[in-house]
């Protein structure tokens, strides 16, 4: 299993650039208090206005002279206007450096933060907090690397959303808390074929009006998805999959989904799959971890819902053994293949192709 954990982050960082931003008004070294969209924390100042403009210029230059250069934030940014779109083949690297706390990029409840409509781009975010974005903090067709970040109190569209195509995601040591989507996916959403990884992340009290209270993955392609050492706590879906919803698009060769040592607790769905919903022809491998206190409004599949919607049954593997779960199969459990086999949780690295080499 350890070999699965030995991915190498793609290093896309060259050079350096520093934006001198205004410090928050409290001047404290601790974490800033949560804010609602109507009460942003950051306070405008001449220096933060200049920094906002400098950040906009860095985005525009990310496919030219500034491509791959590190943009270092040393204070908070409160947006007063929409930032430019990430350009085609842009490579934006943004890192926070605010001492013992995280620098905040605040959408003021009015603006999305990083957006793109063209493929072939990269966004790398590190040691930052994104608050009060309206209709997305990171959205489009860029591949993303996110490390040591917080996404808090964002509203409207999914917070991190990857569009159709081959973008990949590698998200580690990041917290998604109190985000809300008026569609599917309260926190992270992908309709990409590129595969991805969530490692040591926490999804807390996120909600969606549709499926996937925290994470929604659609159109799974040939590259695997890995979720390891994560926590899904208190997330809510207005339909199915209180924490996690995974659905193929019906035309791909489907990848395996590996869930290592991950806890699902206190998640809720209005219909079925209080914690997790998987649709065929998905192959799901739950290796360690656990589920507790989850609930489905229908009482069907409080922990796990398995829906046979394609030509093949859902395949689910548990290691070391199937836990005592509330599981619901659609149309019936006869359409579900359950295997008690740890070998499938420790496949050698040569048997799979991860998106990050």
Secondary structure, DSSP 4 states (H G I P E B T S, - for coil): -GGGG--------EEEEEE--PPPTT--SSPPPP--TTS-S----HHHHHHHHHHHHHHHGGGTTTTTEEEEE-S-EE-SSPPPPPPTT-EEEEEE-BTTB-EEEE-TTT--SEE-SSSS-EEEEESEEEES-BS-SEEES-EEEEES-EEES-EES-SEEEEEES--EEEES-EEES-EESSS-SSEEEEESS-EEEES-EEES-EESSS-SSEEEES--SS-EEEES-EEES-EESSS-SSEEEE--SSSPPPEEEEES-EEES-EESSS-SSEEEETT-EEEEES-EEES-EETTSS-SSEEEE--SSS-EEEEEESS--S--EEEES-GGGEEEEE-GGGGS--GGGS--S--
